[in-house]
Amino acid sequence: MDTARKLLDDGKPREALDRLKRLLPTVDADNLWRVHELIGATFHDLCNADGAAQAYFNAACTDKFLRSQRGHFSNYLFALHYLPQLDAPTLANELAVYNLLYRDAEIIRNEELGIRNEKISVAYIAPHFCDSSAARFYEPLLTDYDRDRFTVTAWSMSREEDAFTKKIRRNVDAYRDISETSFAEAAEQIRDAGTDILFDLGGHTEGGSTLQVAAYRPARVQMCGIGYFDSTGLDAIDYFVGDEFLTACDATFTEKILPLENTFAFRPNERMLREKISRRPFPHEQFTFGCLNNFMKLSDAYLTAVKKILDAVPNSRIIFRDTTPLASRQRALIERLETFGIERAEVRRGSDNFFTDYSEVDLVLDTFPYPGGLMTALALYMGVPVVNMCGELASTRTGADILRIAGLDELIFTDAAAYVDTAVLLARDKFRLAMLTGKISVDKLTDTKNFVGDFYGHLEVI
């Protein structure tokens, strides 16, 4: 197992996977979950979503410790959202299985302490408070709240810090590092701080560690959303923050919906502000499509659509940019593109310099069924239209919801044929593409003032 881990660390996931598969029949029962967990990591580095989901499920089934079982199952639930075959009944069933892992969970909330404080105390818990995709949407909730009506605390499950962390520290009433604290002790601290409302910003990301704290029910009201895109399935979470569009078709939610006018308000960081392109060559001599999403989101159905679009627009190309710098993922996508017969494609590793890609792109082709969140909002902010296909699950509607907020409903589709036809039409019709670019409502997309007021207004009545 150590050899496989070293191969993985050295950027050789195929070799690591081969070794792990040979190891499976020989490993003892107590360590079987460790092999499956490593297999999941190799599939991640190979951009194989099906393999990753199965491996995390296998890890959950073979681990005998409840705490780590929950973590494996969270990884499994997260990975499921990459898969085109995921539907509402399947997701609802898997969420119910996850909830069963907490059937004996201890409740530590003392209802005698449930009297609402004079100022409502809101605690935000996250895997970390470093700058991230999610941070671009939840930042104003921790910096722009009414201090006469609310007390806000941030609870971080990581010691990692950056400039964003320092900004959060400066703005909240209290910042707590619970990285070296057990889940139960963290919940007790949140309860003893007099928390009225606990907002879980992590959901099933990073092994669902924040949910393992929320499961103790340290607060009177508990909710999730914004930092996570779908139902948690956990009885201890009372509300999911959504809007009429995002959660309109999804019956899988175990939470009540906290209905905002708009779920998303994008706040660019300082670098985004600096690098926003006010005037760019438009369109380019060779029309350029772009996909700057995590390569795990590139489903076969999506690549089939890309192939049709490129074939219909001969003088065009596409730029793929990953969200990680792994060479193994770059190689894996190049091989997949060859299988699909996709030419005129440039495959780039993840990099901090990805902002410059927007000056090269005329139209973004959003991934499906798992669309972009930050990358969709950032493209619109940079002045690049996005073609999107949405489904019924909330996880398939985030990109469309962002487009709706920005005033580009006409670029939201529910079938691949319309998605392809519109992308081809816009590549051929420079005037229409320019008109759509001019319609992007950056002001609405970045309207954090109304977003914060709407959210905290709802907290006063639940």
C-alpha positions as CSV (number, residue, x, y, z in Angstrom):
1,M,0.0,0.0,0.0
2,D,2.9,2.4,0.8
3,T,4.3,1.8,-2.7
4,A,0.9,2.6,-4.3
5,R,0.7,5.8,-2.2
6,K,4.1,6.8,-3.3
7,L,3.3,6.2,-7.0
8,L,0.2,8.4,-6.5
9,D,2.3,11.1,-4.9
10,D,4.7,10.9,-7.8
11,G,1.9,11.6,-10.3
12,K,1.6,8.0,-11.5
13,P,-2.1,7.1,-10.8
14,R,-2.3,4.3,-13.4
15,E,0.6,2.5,-11.9
16,A,-0.8,3.0,-8.4
17,L,-4.2,1.7,-9.5
18,D,-2.7,-1.4,-11.0
19,R,-0.8,-2.1,-7.8
20,L,-3.9,-1.6,-5.7
21,K,-6.0,-3.9,-7.8
22,R,-3.4,-6.6,-7.3
23,L,-3.3,-5.9,-3.6
24,L,-7.1,-6.2,-3.1
25,P,-7.4,-10.0,-2.9
26,T,-4.6,-10.3,-0.4
27,V,-5.3,-7.4,2.1
28,D,-6.8,-8.2,5.5
29,A,-10.4,-7.1,6.3
30,D,-9.3,-4.4,8.7
31,N,-7.3,-2.6,6.0
32,L,-9.6,-3.2,3.0
33,W,-11.2,0.2,3.3
34,R,-7.8,1.9,3.1
35,V,-7.2,0.2,-0.3
36,H,-10.6,1.3,-1.6
37,E,-9.9,4.9,-0.4
38,L,-6.6,5.0,-2.3
39,I,-8.3,3.6,-5.4
40,G,-10.8,6.5,-5.1
41,A,-7.8,8.9,-5.0
42,T,-6.3,7.3,-8.1
43,F,-9.6,7.6,-10.0
44,H,-9.7,11.3,-9.0
45,D,-6.3,11.8,-10.5
46,L,-7.5,10.0,-13.7
47,C,-10.7,12.0,-13.9
48,N,-12.8,8.9,-13.7
49,A,-16.0,9.8,-11.8
50,D,-17.6,6.4,-12.0
51,G,-14.5,4.7,-10.6
52,A,-14.2,7.3,-7.8
53,A,-17.8,7.0,-6.7
54,Q,-17.6,3.2,-6.6
55,A,-14.4,3.2,-4.7
56,Y,-15.7,5.6,-2.0
57,F,-18.8,3.4,-1.7
58,N,-16.6,0.3,-1.3
59,A,-14.6,2.1,1.4
60,A,-17.8,2.9,3.3
61,C,-19.0,-0.7,3.1
62,T,-15.7,-2.2,4.3
63,D,-14.8,0.3,7.1
64,K,-15.9,-0.9,10.5
65,F,-15.6,2.6,12.2
66,L,-18.8,4.7,12.0
67,R,-17.0,8.0,11.9
68,S,-14.9,7.2,8.9
69,Q,-17.8,5.3,7.3
70,R,-19.7,8.6,7.3
71,G,-16.8,10.4,5.7
72,H,-16.4,7.8,2.9
73,F,-20.2,7.9,2.2
74,S,-20.0,11.7,2.0
75,N,-17.3,11.4,-0.6
76,Y,-19.5,8.9,-2.4
77,L,-22.5,11.2,-2.4
78,F,-20.4,14.1,-3.7
79,A,-19.0,12.0,-6.5
80,L,-22.4,10.8,-7.6
81,H,-23.2,14.3,-8.8
82,Y,-20.7,13.9,-11.6
83,L,-22.6,11.0,-13.1
84,P,-25.2,11.5,-15.8
85,Q,-27.2,8.5,-14.6
86,L,-28.0,10.1,-11.2
87,D,-31.7,10.7,-10.9
88,A,-34.0,11.8,-8.1
89,P,-35.0,8.4,-6.8
90,T,-31.4,7.2,-6.7
91,L,-30.2,10.2,-4.9
92,A,-33.1,10.1,-2.4
93,N,-32.3,6.5,-1.6
94,E,-28.6,7.2,-1.1
95,L,-29.3,10.2,1.1
96,A,-31.6,8.0,3.2
97,V,-28.8,5.4,3.6
98,Y,-26.4,8.2,4.7
99,N,-28.9,9.4,7.3
100,L,-29.1,5.9,8.8
101,L,-25.5,6.2,9.7
102,Y,-26.6,8.7,12.3
103,R,-29.6,6.8,13.7
104,D,-27.9,6.6,17.1
105,A,-26.5,10.1,17.0
106,E,-26.4,11.9,20.3
107,I,-28.3,15.2,20.6
108,I,-26.6,17.7,22.8
109,R,-28.8,20.7,22.4
110,N,-30.4,21.6,25.7
111,E,-33.8,23.0,24.8
112,E,-33.8,25.0,28.0
113,L,-31.1,27.1,26.3
114,G,-33.3,27.5,23.3
115,I,-34.6,31.0,24.1
116,R,-33.7,33.3,21.3
117,N,-30.9,35.8,22.1
118,E,-31.6,39.5,22.0
119,K,-29.3,39.5,19.0
120,I,-29.6,36.4,16.9
121,S,-26.4,34.4,17.1
122,V,-25.4,32.8,13.8
123,A,-22.5,30.4,13.6
124,Y,-21.0,29.4,10.2
125,I,-19.0,26.2,10.1
126,A,-16.8,25.3,7.2
127,P,-14.0,22.9,6.3
128,H,-11.8,26.0,6.1
129,F,-12.2,29.7,5.6
130,C,-9.7,30.1,2.8
131,D,-10.6,31.7,-0.6
132,S,-12.4,29.2,-2.7
133,S,-15.3,28.8,-5.2
134,A,-17.8,28.8,-2.4
135,A,-16.2,31.8,-0.7
136,R,-17.1,34.0,-3.6
137,F,-20.8,33.5,-2.8
138,Y,-20.8,33.3,1.0
139,E,-18.3,36.0,1.9
140,P,-20.8,38.9,2.2
141,L,-22.8,36.9,4.8
142,L,-19.8,37.1,7.1
143,T,-18.7,40.6,6.4
144,D,-21.9,42.7,5.7
145,Y,-24.4,41.7,8.3
146,D,-26.2,44.1,10.6
147,R,-24.2,44.1,13.8
148,D,-27.1,45.6,15.8
149,R,-29.3,42.7,15.1
150,F,-26.9,39.7,14.7
151,T,-23.9,38.2,16.2
152,V,-21.8,36.1,13.8
153,T,-19.1,33.6,14.5
154,A,-17.0,31.5,12.2
155,W,-15.9,27.9,13.1
156,S,-13.1,26.5,11.0
157,M,-12.2,22.8,10.8
158,S,-8.7,23.6,9.4
159,R,-5.7,25.6,10.7
160,E,-5.0,26.7,7.1
161,E,-5.2,30.4,6.6
162,D,-4.8,32.9,3.8
163,A,-5.7,36.6,3.1
164,F,-9.4,35.6,2.9
165,T,-9.2,34.0,6.4
166,K,-7.7,37.2,7.8
167,K,-10.6,39.2,6.2
168,I,-13.1,36.9,7.9
169,R,-11.3,37.2,11.2
170,R,-11.5,41.0,11.0
171,N,-15.2,41.1,10.3
172,V,-16.9,38.4,12.4
173,D,-17.6,38.8,16.1
174,A,-15.5,35.7,16.9
175,Y,-13.4,33.2,14.9
176,R,-12.8,29.7,16.3
177,D,-10.2,27.1,15.1
178,I,-11.7,23.7,15.9
179,S,-9.2,21.7,13.8
180,E,-7.8,19.8,16.8
181,T,-11.2,19.3,18.4
182,S,-13.4,16.2,18.2
183,F,-16.8,16.5,16.5
184,A,-18.6,16.2,19.8
185,E,-16.4,18.8,21.5
186,A,-16.8,21.2,18.6
187,A,-20.6,20.8,18.8
188,E,-20.5,21.5,22.6
189,Q,-18.5,24.7,22.0
190,I,-21.0,25.9,19.4
191,R,-23.9,25.1,21.8
192,D,-22.1,26.8,24.8
193,A,-21.5,29.9,22.7
194,G,-25.3,30.4,22.7
195,T,-25.8,29.7,19.0
196,D,-29.3,30.2,17.7
197,I,-28.6,29.2,14.0
198,L,-25.9,27.0,12.7
199,F,-25.1,27.3,9.0
200,D,-23.1,24.4,7.5
201,L,-21.1,25.7,4.5
202,G,-19.5,22.4,3.8
203,G,-22.2,19.8,3.3
204,H,-20.7,16.6,1.8
205,T,-17.5,18.3,0.7
206,E,-14.2,17.1,2.2
207,G,-15.7,14.0,3.7
208,G,-18.7,15.8,5.3
209,S,-16.8,16.7,8.4
210,T,-19.0,19.8,9.1
211,L,-22.1,17.5,9.0
212,Q,-20.6,15.3,11.6
213,V,-20.6,18.3,14.0
214,A,-24.1,19.4,13.0
215,A,-25.4,15.9,13.6
216,Y,-25.2,16.7,17.4
217,R,-27.7,19.5,16.9
218,P,-25.9,22.2,18.9
219,A,-28.2,25.0,17.6
220,R,-31.9,25.7,17.7
221,V,-32.0,25.9,13.9
222,Q,-29.6,24.3,11.4
223,M,-29.2,24.9,7.7
224,C,-27.0,24.2,4.7
225,G,-26.5,25.7,1.2
226,I,-24.5,28.2,-0.8
227,G,-21.3,26.4,0.1
228,Y,-22.9,23.1,-0.9
229,F,-25.3,22.5,-3.8
230,D,-27.8,19.9,-2.8
231,S,-29.6,18.2,0.0
232,T,-27.5,16.7,2.8
233,G,-30.0,14.0,3.6
234,L,-29.3,14.6,7.3
235,D,-32.3,14.9,9.7
236,A,-30.3,17.4,11.8
237,I,-30.3,19.9,9.0
238,D,-33.6,21.8,9.0
239,Y,-33.3,24.1,6.0
240,F,-31.6,24.3,2.6
241,V,-31.0,27.8,1.3
242,G,-32.5,28.0,-2.2
243,D,-34.8,30.0,-4.5
244,E,-37.8,29.3,-6.7
245,F,-35.6,28.3,-9.7
246,L,-32.8,26.3,-8.0
247,T,-35.1,24.0,-6.0
248,A,-38.2,24.2,-8.2
249,C,-38.1,20.6,-9.6
250,D,-36.2,18.7,-6.9
251,A,-38.2,16.5,-4.6
252,T,-35.1,14.9,-3.0
253,F,-34.6,17.5,-0.3
254,T,-35.0,16.2,3.3
255,E,-34.7,19.9,4.4
256,K,-37.3,22.6,4.2
257,I,-36.4,25.2,1.6
258,L,-35.4,28.7,2.9
259,P,-36.6,30.6,-0.2
260,L,-34.5,33.6,-1.1
261,E,-35.2,35.8,-4.0
262,N,-31.8,34.7,-5.4
263,T,-29.6,32.1,-3.9
264,F,-26.4,33.4,-5.4
265,A,-24.7,36.8,-5.3
266,F,-21.1,36.8,-6.7
267,R,-18.4,38.8,-5.0
268,P,-15.2,38.9,-6.9
269,N,-11.9,38.9,-5.0
270,E,-9.3,41.6,-5.4
271,R,-7.5,39.7,-8.2
272,M,-10.7,39.2,-10.1
273,L,-11.4,42.9,-9.8
274,R,-7.9,43.7,-11.1
275,E,-8.0,41.3,-14.0
276,K,-11.6,42.0,-15.1
277,I,-11.4,42.6,-18.8
278,S,-13.2,45.8,-19.8
279,R,-12.4,45.5,-23.5
280,R,-11.3,42.4,-25.3
281,P,-10.9,41.2,-28.9
282,F,-14.4,40.0,-29.8
283,P,-14.9,37.7,-31.5
284,H,-11.5,36.1,-32.2
285,E,-10.4,35.3,-35.8
286,Q,-10.7,31.7,-34.8
287,F,-13.8,31.4,-32.8
288,T,-12.9,30.0,-29.4
289,F,-15.1,28.0,-27.0
290,G,-14.0,27.5,-23.4
291,C,-14.6,25.1,-20.6
292,L,-12.8,26.1,-17.4
293,N,-14.4,23.5,-15.1
294,N,-13.0,20.6,-13.1
295,F,-12.3,17.8,-15.6
296,M,-14.3,15.4,-13.5
297,K,-17.4,17.3,-14.8
298,L,-16.7,16.4,-18.4
299,S,-19.3,13.7,-18.9
300,D,-19.5,11.6,-22.1
301,A,-22.7,13.4,-23.0
302,Y,-21.0,16.7,-22.7
303,L,-18.0,15.7,-24.8
304,T,-20.4,14.3,-27.4
305,A,-22.1,17.8,-27.6
306,V,-18.7,19.5,-27.8
307,K,-17.7,17.2,-30.8
308,K,-21.0,18.2,-32.6
309,I,-20.4,21.9,-32.0
310,L,-16.8,21.9,-33.2
311,D,-17.7,19.8,-36.3
312,A,-20.4,22.3,-37.2
313,V,-18.1,25.3,-36.8
314,P,-14.9,24.4,-38.8
315,N,-13.0,27.6,-37.9
316,S,-13.2,27.1,-34.2
317,R,-11.3,25.6,-31.3
318,I,-11.9,24.9,-27.6
319,I,-9.8,25.5,-24.5
320,F,-10.2,23.1,-21.6
321,R,-8.7,24.3,-18.3
322,D,-8.7,22.0,-15.2
323,T,-9.0,23.2,-11.6
324,T,-6.0,21.2,-10.5
325,P,-2.4,21.3,-11.8
326,L,-2.1,17.5,-12.1
327,A,-0.4,16.3,-15.3
328,S,-2.1,12.9,-15.0
329,R,-5.5,14.5,-15.4
330,Q,-4.3,16.5,-18.4
331,R,-3.1,13.3,-20.1
332,A,-6.3,11.5,-19.2
333,L,-8.4,14.2,-20.9
334,I,-6.2,14.3,-24.0
335,E,-6.7,10.5,-24.4
336,R,-10.5,10.9,-24.0
337,L,-10.6,13.6,-26.6
338,E,-8.9,11.3,-29.0
339,T,-11.4,8.6,-28.3
340,F,-14.2,11.1,-29.1
341,G,-12.5,12.4,-32.2
342,I,-12.3,15.9,-30.8
343,E,-9.6,18.0,-32.5
344,R,-8.7,21.6,-32.3
345,A,-8.7,21.4,-28.5
346,E,-6.1,22.8,-26.1
347,V,-5.9,21.0,-22.7
348,R,-4.5,23.1,-19.9
349,R,-3.7,22.2,-16.3
350,G,-5.1,24.1,-13.4
351,S,-3.2,27.3,-12.7
352,D,-3.6,30.6,-10.8
353,N,-3.2,32.3,-14.1
354,F,-6.5,30.9,-15.5
355,F,-7.9,34.4,-15.5
356,T,-6.1,35.2,-18.7
357,D,-8.1,32.4,-20.5
358,Y,-11.2,34.7,-20.6
359,S,-9.4,37.0,-22.9
360,E,-9.1,34.1,-25.4
361,V,-12.7,32.8,-25.1
362,D,-15.7,33.9,-27.0
363,L,-18.3,31.5,-25.6
364,V,-18.2,29.2,-22.6
365,L,-19.8,25.7,-22.9
366,D,-21.0,24.9,-19.4
367,T,-20.6,21.3,-18.3
368,F,-23.5,19.0,-17.7
369,P,-25.0,17.4,-15.7
370,Y,-22.8,19.0,-13.1
371,P,-22.4,22.6,-14.2
372,G,-20.0,25.4,-13.1
373,G,-20.7,27.6,-10.2
374,L,-17.8,30.0,-9.7
375,M,-16.6,29.5,-13.3
376,T,-20.0,30.4,-14.7
377,A,-20.3,33.5,-12.5
378,L,-16.7,34.5,-13.3
379,A,-17.2,34.1,-17.0
380,L,-20.3,36.4,-16.9
381,Y,-18.4,38.9,-14.7
382,M,-15.6,38.9,-17.3
383,G,-18.1,39.5,-20.1
384,V,-18.2,36.0,-21.7
385,P,-21.6,34.4,-22.3
386,V,-22.3,30.9,-21.1
387,V,-24.4,28.2,-22.8
388,N,-26.0,26.0,-20.1
389,M,-28.1,22.8,-19.9
390,C,-30.0,22.2,-16.7
391,G,-31.9,19.3,-15.3
392,E,-34.2,18.7,-12.3
393,L,-31.8,18.1,-9.4
394,A,-30.6,21.3,-7.7
395,S,-27.0,20.2,-8.4
396,T,-27.8,20.4,-12.2
397,R,-29.4,23.9,-11.9
398,T,-26.7,26.0,-10.2
399,G,-25.2,27.3,-13.4
400,A,-28.6,28.0,-14.9
401,D,-29.6,29.9,-11.7
402,I,-26.6,32.1,-12.1
403,L,-27.4,32.8,-15.7
404,R,-31.0,33.6,-14.7
405,I,-29.8,36.1,-12.1
406,A,-27.5,37.7,-14.7
407,G,-30.4,38.1,-17.2
408,L,-29.4,35.4,-19.7
409,D,-32.4,33.0,-19.4
410,E,-32.3,32.4,-23.2
411,L,-29.0,30.5,-22.8
412,I,-30.5,27.9,-20.5
413,F,-31.6,24.7,-22.1
414,T,-33.1,21.3,-21.1
415,D,-32.0,19.2,-24.0
416,A,-28.6,18.7,-25.7
417,A,-29.9,19.4,-29.2
418,A,-30.9,22.9,-28.3
419,Y,-27.7,23.4,-26.4
420,V,-25.6,22.4,-29.5
421,D,-27.8,24.4,-32.0
422,T,-27.5,27.6,-29.9
423,A,-23.7,27.3,-29.5
424,V,-23.3,26.8,-33.2
425,L,-25.7,29.7,-34.0
426,L,-23.8,32.1,-31.7
427,A,-20.5,31.1,-33.2
428,R,-21.8,32.0,-36.6
429,D,-23.7,35.1,-35.7
430,K,-21.3,37.7,-34.3
431,F,-24.0,40.3,-33.9
432,R,-26.3,38.1,-31.8
433,L,-23.4,37.0,-29.6
434,A,-22.4,40.7,-29.1
435,M,-26.0,41.5,-28.2
436,L,-26.1,38.7,-25.6
437,T,-22.8,39.9,-24.1
438,G,-24.3,43.4,-23.7
439,K,-27.3,41.9,-21.8
440,I,-25.2,40.4,-19.0
441,S,-26.4,42.1,-15.8
442,V,-23.2,42.2,-13.7
443,D,-25.0,44.5,-11.3
444,K,-27.7,41.9,-10.5
445,L,-25.1,39.1,-10.4
446,T,-23.0,41.0,-7.8
447,D,-25.9,42.4,-5.8
448,T,-24.7,41.3,-2.4
449,K,-26.5,44.0,-0.5
450,N,-30.0,42.7,-1.3
451,F,-28.8,39.1,-1.0
452,V,-27.5,39.7,2.6
453,G,-30.7,41.7,3.6
454,D,-32.9,38.9,2.2
455,F,-31.0,36.1,3.9
456,Y,-30.8,37.7,7.3
457,G,-34.4,38.9,7.1
458,H,-35.5,35.2,6.8
459,L,-33.4,34.3,9.8
460,E,-35.5,36.7,12.0
461,V,-38.7,34.8,11.4
462,I,-37.7,31.1,11.5
